[in-house]
Amino acid sequence: MPETDKTTDDSSIRAAEGVQEAVPESRFRLIVVAALRAKQLLRGARPRIEADIGRRRNTSIALEEVRQGLVPYTLTNERAEKNGSREHK
């Protein structure tokens, strides 16, 4: 049984401040977060779910991890500022 990764390699998913989400509410955000996680897996990160690497691809593993809420992510300040400025106008 492969060991699961308990740490977060957030070099691709960074934010100074923001709201942490468990599962993306938007299918587009789901794809972006899964793509960043697939990139981490490609670079050698360990899967957070039990997966047979020979039968499942990194993209499938990443998508399942995100759907299960195992990949934390935050919205960046830049994104929050854009959303906030739209509300004030």
Summary of the structure (lengths in Angstrom):
residues: 89
radius of gyration: 14.5
end to end distance: 53.9
largest distance: 53.9
contacts: 207
relative contact order: 0.24
helix: 43%
strand: 4%
